[in-house]
Protein backbone atom coordinates (compact mmCIF):
# COMPACT_ATOMS: atom_id res chain seq x y z
CA UNK A 1 0.00 0.00 0.00
CA UNK A 2 1.45 3.35 -1.07
CA UNK A 3 1.23 5.99 1.65
CA UNK A 4 2.34 9.59 2.02
CA UNK A 5 5.42 9.73 4.23
CA UNK A 6 6.95 12.94 5.43
CA UNK A 7 9.93 13.69 7.63
CA UNK A 8 12.14 16.79 7.45
CA UNK A 9 15.33 15.82 5.67
CA UNK A 10 18.63 17.09 4.31
CA UNK A 11 21.22 15.62 1.99
CA UNK A 12 24.78 16.68 2.82
CA UNK A 13 26.85 16.74 -0.37
CA UNK A 14 30.13 18.19 -1.63
CA UNK A 15 31.92 19.02 -4.89
CA UNK A 16 34.41 16.20 -4.25
CA UNK A 17 35.62 13.69 -1.70
CA UNK A 18 37.64 15.18 1.14
CA UNK A 19 35.57 18.36 1.39
CA UNK A 20 34.21 17.56 4.85
CA UNK A 21 30.88 15.76 4.27
CA UNK A 22 31.42 13.31 7.12
CA UNK A 23 32.51 16.09 9.48
CA UNK A 24 29.42 18.16 8.74
CA UNK A 25 26.90 15.32 8.50
CA UNK A 26 28.04 13.65 11.72
CA UNK A 27 28.27 16.98 13.51
CA UNK A 28 24.75 17.92 12.42
CA UNK A 29 23.36 14.56 13.50
CA UNK A 30 24.96 14.93 16.93
CA UNK A 31 24.01 18.59 17.35
CA UNK A 32 20.36 18.02 16.49
CA UNK A 33 20.27 14.91 18.68
CA UNK A 34 21.57 17.00 21.58
CA UNK A 35 18.52 19.23 21.05
CA UNK A 36 16.35 16.24 21.88
CA UNK A 37 15.37 15.42 18.29
CA UNK A 38 15.11 11.86 17.01
CA UNK A 39 17.54 11.97 14.09
CA UNK A 40 17.61 9.25 11.43
CA UNK A 41 21.12 8.79 9.98
CA UNK A 42 21.70 7.65 6.40
CA UNK A 43 24.64 7.26 4.03
CA UNK A 44 24.45 7.28 0.24
CA UNK A 45 26.46 4.48 -1.31
CA UNK A 46 27.95 1.26 0.07
CA UNK A 47 30.24 2.65 2.79
CA UNK A 48 30.16 0.77 6.11
CA UNK A 49 32.39 2.98 8.25
CA UNK A 50 30.67 6.38 8.21
CA UNK A 51 27.34 4.87 9.41
CA UNK A 52 29.13 3.72 12.56
CA UNK A 53 29.89 7.33 13.43
CA UNK A 54 26.34 8.31 12.46
CA UNK A 55 24.97 5.71 14.87
CA UNK A 56 27.21 7.04 17.63
CA UNK A 57 25.92 10.56 16.98
CA UNK A 58 22.23 9.65 16.97
CA UNK A 59 21.77 6.45 18.95
CA UNK A 60 20.04 4.88 15.94
CA UNK A 61 21.37 2.42 13.33
CA UNK A 62 23.20 4.08 10.46
CA UNK A 63 21.56 2.96 7.23
CA UNK A 64 22.78 2.92 3.64
CA UNK A 65 20.88 4.10 0.59
CA UNK A 66 22.53 2.53 -2.45
CA UNK A 67 20.72 2.93 -5.75
CA UNK A 68 23.14 0.57 -7.52
CA UNK A 69 22.98 -2.39 -5.16
CA UNK A 70 19.31 -2.09 -4.23
CA UNK A 71 17.90 -0.35 -7.29
CA UNK A 72 16.55 3.22 -7.42
CA UNK A 73 13.01 2.08 -6.61
CA UNK A 74 14.07 0.84 -3.18
CA UNK A 75 15.83 4.01 -2.02
CA UNK A 76 12.71 5.81 -0.77
CA UNK A 77 11.15 2.71 0.88
CA UNK A 78 14.41 1.93 2.73
CA UNK A 79 14.65 5.57 3.79
CA UNK A 80 11.06 5.53 5.05
CA UNK A 81 11.78 2.34 7.00
CA UNK A 82 14.77 3.88 8.76
CA UNK A 83 13.29 7.34 9.33
CA UNK A 84 9.87 6.26 10.62
CA UNK A 85 8.94 8.20 13.74
CA UNK A 86 11.91 10.57 13.53
CA UNK A 87 11.96 14.37 13.70
CA UNK A 88 14.74 14.79 11.14
CA UNK A 89 16.74 12.70 8.70
CA UNK A 90 20.27 13.55 7.59
CA UNK A 91 21.73 11.78 4.54
CA UNK A 92 25.48 11.97 4.01
CA UNK A 93 26.39 11.82 0.34
CA UNK A 94 29.13 9.89 -1.43
CA UNK A 95 32.07 11.34 -3.39
CA UNK A 96 31.14 14.49 -5.34
CA UNK A 97 27.47 15.42 -5.69
CA UNK A 98 27.15 14.13 -9.25
CA UNK A 99 29.60 11.21 -9.05
CA UNK A 100 28.05 7.76 -9.33
CA UNK A 101 28.68 4.28 -10.68
CA UNK A 102 31.34 4.44 -13.37
CA UNK A 103 29.87 4.71 -16.85
CA UNK A 104 26.26 4.74 -15.56
CA UNK A 105 25.44 8.44 -15.56
CA UNK A 106 23.78 9.55 -12.33
CA UNK A 107 23.18 6.02 -11.04
CA UNK A 108 24.14 5.72 -7.33
CA UNK A 109 25.17 9.37 -7.11
CA UNK A 110 24.26 11.64 -4.23
CA UNK A 111 22.27 13.73 -6.72
CA UNK A 112 20.14 10.73 -7.68
CA UNK A 113 19.46 9.88 -4.03
CA UNK A 114 18.48 13.49 -3.33
CA UNK A 115 16.03 13.45 -6.24
CA UNK A 116 14.55 10.11 -5.22
CA UNK A 117 14.01 11.49 -1.70
CA UNK A 118 12.86 14.91 -2.95
CA UNK A 119 15.30 16.32 -0.40
CA UNK A 120 17.09 19.69 -0.37
CA UNK A 121 20.87 19.53 -0.68
CA UNK A 122 23.42 21.36 1.45
CA UNK A 123 26.78 21.65 -0.32
CA UNK A 124 29.88 21.44 1.88
CA UNK A 125 32.66 23.39 0.19
CA UNK A 126 36.34 23.22 1.13
CA UNK A 127 37.08 26.95 0.92
CA UNK A 128 40.71 26.72 2.00
CA UNK A 129 42.20 27.77 -1.35
CA UNK A 130 39.63 30.11 -2.84
CA UNK A 131 37.64 33.28 -2.26
CA UNK A 132 35.35 34.79 -4.93
CA UNK A 133 35.72 31.70 -7.13
CA UNK A 134 33.53 29.85 -4.65
CA UNK A 135 30.51 31.56 -6.24
CA UNK A 136 31.33 30.15 -9.67
CA UNK A 137 31.86 26.69 -8.21
CA UNK A 138 28.56 26.72 -6.33
CA UNK A 139 26.69 28.20 -9.30
CA UNK A 140 27.90 25.34 -11.46
CA UNK A 141 26.72 22.71 -9.01
CA UNK A 142 23.36 24.46 -8.51
CA UNK A 143 22.64 24.76 -12.23
CA UNK A 144 24.04 21.46 -13.53
CA UNK A 145 20.81 19.53 -12.86
CA UNK A 146 17.68 21.66 -12.31
CA UNK A 147 15.99 18.74 -10.53
CA UNK A 148 18.57 18.87 -7.74
CA UNK A 149 17.56 21.56 -5.27
CA UNK A 150 20.62 23.15 -3.72
CA UNK A 151 19.33 24.90 -0.61
CA UNK A 152 22.51 26.38 0.80
CA UNK A 153 26.22 26.05 1.46
CA UNK A 154 28.37 25.23 4.47
CA UNK A 155 31.88 26.60 4.07
CA UNK A 156 34.57 24.36 5.53
CA UNK A 157 38.21 25.06 6.41
CA UNK A 158 37.78 28.83 6.40
CA UNK A 159 41.03 30.49 7.41
CA UNK A 160 40.11 33.85 9.00
CA UNK A 161 37.41 36.44 9.55
CA UNK A 162 38.53 38.28 6.41
CA UNK A 163 38.40 35.07 4.40
CA UNK A 164 34.86 34.45 5.63
CA UNK A 165 33.76 37.96 4.62
CA UNK A 166 35.05 37.48 1.06
CA UNK A 167 33.35 34.10 0.73
CA UNK A 168 30.03 35.39 2.05
CA UNK A 169 30.10 38.42 -0.27
CA UNK A 170 30.71 36.21 -3.29
CA UNK A 171 27.90 33.79 -2.42
CA UNK A 172 25.52 36.64 -1.63
CA UNK A 173 26.09 37.92 -5.19
CA UNK A 174 25.24 34.43 -6.46
CA UNK A 175 22.06 34.31 -4.35
CA UNK A 176 23.18 31.25 -2.41
CA UNK A 177 22.52 31.14 1.37
CA UNK A 178 25.47 30.42 3.63
CA UNK A 179 24.17 28.08 6.33
CA UNK A 180 27.41 27.57 8.17
CA UNK A 181 31.09 28.44 8.37
CA UNK A 182 33.59 26.03 9.92
CA UNK A 183 37.17 26.96 10.67
CA UNK A 184 40.07 24.58 10.38
CA UNK A 185 39.93 22.27 13.41
CA UNK A 186 42.51 19.46 13.33
CA UNK A 187 41.63 18.46 16.89
CA UNK A 188 38.42 16.83 15.64
CA UNK A 189 40.06 14.97 12.77
CA UNK A 190 39.25 11.26 12.68
CA UNK A 191 42.16 8.88 11.97
CA UNK A 192 42.22 7.06 8.64
CA UNK A 193 44.06 4.14 7.13
CA UNK A 194 44.08 2.06 3.94
CA UNK A 195 40.29 1.70 3.54
CA UNK A 196 39.12 5.01 5.04
CA UNK A 197 38.27 6.09 8.58
CA UNK A 198 39.10 3.82 11.49
CA UNK A 199 35.78 2.20 12.52
CA UNK A 200 34.02 3.20 15.72
CA UNK A 201 34.36 -0.29 17.19
CA UNK A 202 38.14 0.05 17.19
CA UNK A 203 38.25 3.42 18.98
CA UNK A 204 34.95 3.77 20.79
CA UNK A 205 36.07 6.14 23.56
CA UNK A 206 38.04 8.37 21.21
CA UNK A 207 35.20 8.22 18.67
CA UNK A 208 32.75 9.48 21.29
CA UNK A 209 35.06 12.40 21.97
CA UNK A 210 35.40 13.10 18.23
CA UNK A 211 31.64 13.09 17.70
CA UNK A 212 31.16 15.40 20.69
CA UNK A 213 33.77 17.78 19.29
CA UNK A 214 32.11 17.69 15.86
CA UNK A 215 28.76 18.55 17.46
CA UNK A 216 30.34 21.52 19.25
CA UNK A 217 32.01 22.71 16.05
CA UNK A 218 28.79 22.50 14.06
CA UNK A 219 26.77 24.15 16.84
CA UNK A 220 29.17 27.07 16.88
CA UNK A 221 29.51 27.46 13.14
CA UNK A 222 26.17 26.47 11.60
CA UNK A 223 22.71 28.00 11.70
CA UNK A 224 20.82 24.98 13.00
CA UNK A 225 17.47 26.78 12.89
CA UNK A 226 17.94 27.68 9.22
CA UNK A 227 19.03 24.14 8.41
CA UNK A 228 15.96 22.72 10.15
CA UNK A 229 13.75 25.16 8.28
CA UNK A 230 15.31 24.01 5.00
CA UNK A 231 14.77 20.35 5.97
CA UNK A 232 11.08 21.08 6.56
CA UNK A 233 10.67 22.24 2.95
CA UNK A 234 11.02 18.65 1.73
CA UNK A 235 7.64 17.53 0.36
CA UNK A 236 5.95 14.22 1.28
CA UNK A 237 7.17 11.01 -0.29
CA UNK A 238 4.57 8.71 -1.80
CA UNK A 239 5.91 5.25 -1.04
CA UNK A 240 5.44 2.23 1.16
CA UNK A 241 8.10 1.82 3.82
CA UNK A 242 10.24 -1.25 3.31
CA UNK A 243 9.70 -3.96 5.90
CA UNK A 244 11.78 -7.07 6.62
CA UNK A 245 8.52 -8.88 7.37
CA UNK A 246 7.05 -8.17 3.94
CA UNK A 247 10.04 -7.13 1.85
CA UNK A 248 8.49 -8.06 -1.49
CA UNK A 249 5.75 -5.47 -1.01
CA UNK A 250 8.21 -2.63 -1.40
CA UNK A 251 11.05 -4.27 -3.29
CA UNK A 252 11.49 -3.81 -7.03
CA UNK A 253 12.39 -6.72 -9.24
CA UNK A 254 16.07 -7.64 -9.25
CA UNK A 255 17.91 -4.87 -11.12
CA UNK A 256 18.23 -5.46 -14.84
CA UNK A 257 21.68 -6.39 -16.13
CA UNK A 258 22.86 -4.68 -19.27
CA UNK A 259 26.09 -6.63 -19.63
CA UNK A 260 26.06 -10.11 -21.22
CA UNK A 261 24.94 -12.61 -18.60
CA UNK A 262 27.15 -15.28 -17.12
CA UNK A 263 25.36 -18.53 -17.88
CA UNK A 264 24.96 -20.29 -14.56
CA UNK A 265 23.98 -23.97 -14.32
CA UNK A 266 20.68 -24.92 -12.75
CA UNK A 267 19.31 -21.40 -12.92
CA UNK A 268 16.01 -20.85 -11.14
CA UNK A 269 14.05 -17.75 -10.35
CA UNK A 270 15.09 -16.52 -6.89
CA UNK A 271 12.63 -15.79 -4.19
CA UNK A 272 10.63 -19.01 -4.45
CA UNK A 273 11.52 -20.22 -0.99
CA UNK A 274 8.86 -19.93 1.67
CA UNK A 275 9.37 -18.88 5.26
CA UNK A 276 10.00 -21.24 8.16
CA UNK A 277 7.16 -23.45 9.13
CA UNK A 278 5.30 -22.35 12.24
CA UNK A 279 6.40 -23.88 15.51
CA UNK A 280 9.77 -25.00 16.80
CA UNK A 281 12.64 -23.04 18.26
CA UNK A 282 14.24 -20.34 16.15
CA UNK A 283 17.58 -21.39 14.64
CA UNK A 284 20.52 -19.52 16.14
CA UNK A 285 22.50 -17.62 13.53
CA UNK A 286 25.81 -16.36 14.91
CA UNK A 287 27.05 -13.10 13.38
CA UNK A 288 30.70 -12.12 13.76
CA UNK A 289 31.29 -8.71 15.35
CA UNK A 290 33.89 -6.94 17.42
CA UNK A 291 36.72 -4.77 16.16
CA UNK A 292 37.80 -7.11 13.35
CA UNK A 293 34.36 -7.56 11.75
CA UNK A 294 32.55 -4.22 11.69
CA UNK A 295 31.01 -4.19 8.20
CA UNK A 296 27.31 -5.02 8.12
CA UNK A 297 24.03 -3.54 6.96
CA UNK A 298 21.30 -3.21 9.58
CA UNK A 299 18.74 -4.75 7.23
CA UNK A 300 20.61 -8.08 7.15
CA UNK A 301 19.95 -8.77 10.83
CA UNK A 302 16.38 -7.53 10.44
CA UNK A 303 15.77 -9.88 7.50
CA UNK A 304 17.26 -12.87 9.32
CA UNK A 305 15.12 -12.16 12.37
CA UNK A 306 12.01 -11.73 10.24
CA UNK A 307 12.79 -15.04 8.53
CA UNK A 308 12.62 -16.75 11.93
CA UNK A 309 16.22 -16.72 13.16
CA UNK A 310 17.60 -15.79 16.56
CA UNK A 311 20.59 -13.59 15.73
CA UNK A 312 23.45 -13.67 18.24
CA UNK A 313 26.67 -11.66 17.90
CA UNK A 314 30.07 -13.08 18.82
CA UNK A 315 33.57 -11.62 18.74
CA UNK A 316 36.26 -13.77 17.03
CA UNK A 317 38.94 -11.78 18.85
CA UNK A 318 37.65 -12.70 22.31
CA UNK A 319 35.15 -15.57 22.25
CA UNK A 320 36.65 -19.06 22.30
CA UNK A 321 33.46 -20.83 21.22
CA UNK A 322 30.54 -20.19 18.93
CA UNK A 323 27.30 -19.17 20.66
CA UNK A 324 25.37 -22.13 22.12
CA UNK A 325 23.15 -23.82 19.56
CA UNK A 326 24.72 -22.11 16.53
CA UNK A 327 23.01 -23.42 13.41
CA UNK A 328 24.23 -20.80 10.93
CA UNK A 329 27.27 -18.55 10.76
CA UNK A 330 27.59 -15.11 9.14
CA UNK A 331 31.07 -13.55 8.94
CA UNK A 332 30.92 -10.19 7.25
CA UNK A 333 33.49 -7.58 6.30
CA UNK A 334 35.97 -5.65 8.38
CA UNK A 335 39.68 -5.45 9.02
CA UNK A 336 41.03 -8.92 9.84
CA UNK A 337 44.38 -7.87 8.35
CA UNK A 338 44.77 -5.45 11.29
CA UNK A 339 44.11 -8.24 13.78
CA UNK A 340 45.65 -11.30 12.11
CA UNK A 341 47.88 -12.20 15.09
CA UNK A 342 44.99 -11.97 17.57
CA UNK A 343 42.59 -13.90 15.32
CA UNK A 344 45.22 -16.56 14.78
CA UNK A 345 45.96 -16.80 18.50
CA UNK A 346 42.32 -17.68 19.24
CA UNK A 347 42.84 -21.32 18.30
CA UNK A 348 39.75 -22.70 20.09
CA UNK A 349 37.40 -20.53 18.02
CA UNK A 350 39.25 -21.24 14.77
CA UNK A 351 38.84 -24.94 15.48
CA UNK A 352 35.14 -24.47 16.29
CA UNK A 353 34.52 -22.62 13.01
CA UNK A 354 36.41 -25.27 11.04
CA UNK A 355 34.43 -28.06 12.72
CA UNK A 356 31.13 -26.29 12.07
CA UNK A 357 31.95 -25.88 8.38
CA UNK A 358 33.27 -29.45 8.06
CA UNK A 359 29.96 -30.73 9.43
CA UNK A 360 28.11 -28.92 6.64
CA UNK A 361 26.90 -25.97 8.69
CA UNK A 362 25.72 -23.01 6.58
CA UNK A 363 28.32 -20.23 6.52
CA UNK A 364 27.99 -16.89 4.69
CA UNK A 365 31.30 -15.04 4.51
CA UNK A 366 31.99 -11.69 2.83
CA UNK A 367 35.46 -10.22 2.29
CA UNK A 368 36.91 -10.28 5.82
CA UNK A 369 34.99 -13.48 6.43
CA UNK A 370 36.56 -14.98 3.31
CA UNK A 371 40.04 -14.19 4.62
CA UNK A 372 39.22 -15.63 8.04
CA UNK A 373 38.07 -18.91 6.52
CA UNK A 374 41.29 -19.36 4.54
CA UNK A 375 44.42 -21.24 5.52
CA UNK A 376 46.41 -18.15 6.36
CA UNK A 377 46.39 -14.35 6.34
CA UNK A 378 49.77 -12.65 5.98
CA UNK A 379 51.36 -15.91 7.10
CA UNK A 380 49.22 -16.25 10.23
CA UNK A 381 47.09 -19.44 10.46
CA UNK A 382 43.36 -18.87 10.08
CA UNK A 383 40.46 -21.33 10.16
CA UNK A 384 41.62 -23.54 7.30
CA UNK A 385 38.12 -24.08 5.93
CA UNK A 386 39.24 -23.00 2.46
CA UNK A 387 42.41 -24.15 0.69
CA UNK A 388 43.50 -20.60 0.02
CA UNK A 389 45.98 -18.10 1.44
CA UNK A 390 45.54 -14.33 1.73
CA UNK A 391 47.95 -11.43 2.00
CA UNK A 392 47.94 -7.65 2.00
CA UNK A 393 48.48 -6.01 -1.38
CA UNK A 394 49.54 -2.57 -2.61
CA UNK A 395 46.57 -2.55 -4.99
CA UNK A 396 43.16 -1.32 -3.90
CA UNK A 397 40.29 -3.27 -5.44
CA UNK A 398 37.25 -1.03 -5.42
CA UNK A 399 34.05 -0.84 -7.43
CA UNK A 400 30.53 -1.98 -8.08
CA UNK A 401 29.95 -5.43 -9.56
CA UNK A 402 27.09 -7.19 -11.28
CA UNK A 403 27.06 -10.85 -10.35
CA UNK A 404 25.18 -14.09 -10.80
CA UNK A 405 25.41 -17.06 -8.42
CA UNK A 406 27.33 -19.79 -10.23
CA UNK A 407 26.72 -22.60 -7.74
CA UNK A 408 23.79 -23.57 -5.55
CA UNK A 409 24.59 -22.68 -1.94
CA UNK A 410 23.01 -22.07 1.43
CA UNK A 411 22.91 -18.39 0.48
CA UNK A 412 21.55 -18.38 -3.06
CA UNK A 413 20.29 -20.59 -5.85
CA UNK A 414 22.44 -20.81 -8.95
CA UNK A 415 21.26 -18.09 -11.29
CA UNK A 416 20.35 -15.59 -8.57
CA UNK A 417 21.46 -12.15 -9.74
CA UNK A 418 22.70 -9.51 -7.34
CA UNK A 419 24.60 -6.28 -7.49
CA UNK A 420 27.36 -5.67 -4.97
CA UNK A 421 30.72 -4.03 -4.45
CA UNK A 422 34.31 -4.97 -3.76
CA UNK A 423 36.46 -2.94 -1.39
CA UNK A 424 39.72 -4.50 -0.23
CA UNK A 425 43.48 -4.25 -0.34
CA UNK A 426 44.15 -7.95 0.02
CA UNK A 427 44.60 -10.83 -2.41
CA UNK A 428 43.57 -14.44 -1.87
CA UNK A 429 45.09 -17.29 -3.89
CA UNK A 430 43.41 -19.03 -5.54
CA UNK A 431 40.68 -16.47 -6.13
CA UNK A 432 37.99 -19.09 -6.78
CA UNK A 433 37.32 -22.67 -5.82
CA UNK A 434 36.18 -25.63 -7.90
CA UNK A 435 32.64 -24.38 -7.34
CA UNK A 436 32.87 -20.57 -7.51
CA UNK A 437 30.45 -18.36 -5.60
CA UNK A 438 29.83 -15.66 -8.21
CA UNK A 439 30.31 -14.98 -11.88
CA UNK A 440 30.87 -11.27 -12.45
CA UNK A 441 29.23 -9.94 -15.60
CA UNK A 442 30.22 -6.29 -15.28
CA UNK A 443 32.59 -4.50 -15.44
CA UNK A 444 34.60 -7.65 -16.17
CA UNK A 445 33.73 -11.30 -16.70
CA UNK A 446 35.33 -13.62 -14.16
CA UNK A 447 34.41 -16.11 -11.48
CA UNK A 448 35.17 -15.49 -7.84
CA UNK A 449 34.74 -17.02 -4.39
CA UNK A 450 34.07 -20.45 -2.98
CA UNK A 451 31.08 -22.73 -2.45
CA UNK A 452 31.80 -25.97 -0.63
CA UNK A 453 29.40 -27.96 1.56
CA UNK A 454 27.46 -25.25 3.42
CA UNK A 455 30.03 -22.49 2.89
CA UNK A 456 29.51 -19.48 0.62
CA UNK A 457 32.62 -17.24 0.76
CA UNK A 458 33.44 -14.30 -1.47
CA UNK A 459 34.95 -10.82 -1.62
CA UNK A 460 31.61 -9.45 -2.85
CA UNK A 461 29.63 -7.28 -0.42
CA UNK A 462 25.88 -7.49 -1.07
CA UNK A 463 22.77 -5.81 0.31
CA UNK A 464 20.16 -8.45 1.07
CA UNK A 465 17.25 -6.01 0.90
CA UNK A 466 17.71 -6.19 -2.87
CA UNK A 467 16.97 -9.94 -2.81
CA UNK A 468 15.29 -10.99 0.47
CA UNK A 469 15.25 -14.64 -0.60
CA UNK A 470 18.92 -14.74 0.41
CA UNK A 471 18.10 -14.25 4.11
CA UNK A 472 15.15 -16.66 3.97
CA UNK A 473 17.17 -19.34 2.22
CA UNK A 474 20.04 -19.04 4.69
CA UNK A 475 17.70 -19.15 7.69
CA UNK A 476 15.99 -22.25 6.30
CA UNK A 477 19.39 -23.91 5.83
CA UNK A 478 20.19 -23.14 9.47
CA UNK A 479 16.79 -24.42 10.63
CA UNK A 480 17.36 -27.70 8.81
CA UNK A 481 20.41 -28.37 11.03
CA UNK A 482 18.64 -28.06 14.38
ZIFEN-V172295 format. One record per helix or strand of 3 or more residues. SS is the DSSP state (A for helix, B for strand). FROM is the first residue (numbers start at 0). LEN is the number of residues. If there is no record, write none. Layout:
# ZIFEN-V172295
SS_FROM_LEN ; SS_FROM_LEN
This chain:
# ZIFEN-V172295
B_2_3 ; B_8_6 ; A_20_14 ; B_38_6 ; A_48_10 ; B_62_3 ; A_71_12 ; B_87_5 ; A_109_8 ; B_119_7 ; A_132_12 ; B_149_9 ; A_160_13 ; B_177_6 ; A_185_3 ; A_199_3 ; A_203_18 ; A_223_8 ; B_236_3 ; A_246_4 ; B_283_6 ; A_297_9 ; B_309_6 ; B_325_6 ; A_335_3 ; A_339_6 ; A_346_12 ; B_361_5 ; A_367_6 ; B_388_17 ; B_416_13 ; B_437_5 ; B_445_7 ; B_454_4 ; A_463_3 ; A_468_11
